[in-house]
Amino acid sequence: MGDLILVRVDSPEKSIFEGKAKSVSSANSQGKFDILPFHAGFLTLIEEEPIIIRTAENKEVKFKFDRAVIYNRDNVVSVYTL
């Protein structure tokens, strides 16, 4: 199945998504970006931009929040929304 990353999307109230993915894509104040397996450590604020998770099964799961923080470390991408 190749290299994958673990992605978690959490709000203060509950876990929204957890699963293996091929990539996480969005845009911040600097422009569009993709997080792929074994990406370097990364932290960014997302405001009103879609966050697109391409799952291991090649499905796109999309989220859009007013604000979210994306944190990537050790092949785990954590998305925290308010």
C-alpha positions, 0 to 999 in steps of 0.5 A, spaced: 500 500 500 506 504 500 507 510 505 502 513 508 501 518 514 496 518 520 491 523 520 487 526 526 482 531 526 479 534 532 475 539 535 474 541 543 468 536 543 470 530 539 474 527 534 472 528 527 476 524 523 482 519 524 485 514 519 491 513 514 492 518 508 496 519 502 496 526 503 493 532 506 493 539 502 490 546 504 493 553 504 495 558 509 497 565 508 504 563 504 500 559 499 498 552 497 501 546 501 501 538 501 503 534 507 506 527 504 509 521 508 515 523 511 514 530 511 519 535 515 516 537 521 510 543 520 506 547 524 501 552 520 494 556 521 489 555 516 483 560 516 477 559 512 481 554 507 479 547 505 483 541 508 483 536 503 485 529 506 486 523 500 485 517 504 489 510 503 483 508 498 484 514 494 478 518 497 478 525 498 475 527 505 474 535 505 473 539 511 473 547 512 473 550 518 473 558 520 480 556 523 484 550 524 491 548 526 495 543 522 501 540 526 505 534 523 511 531 526 513 523 526 509 522 520 502 524 524 498 530 522 494 533 527 488 538 525 485 542 531 479 546 530 476 551 534 
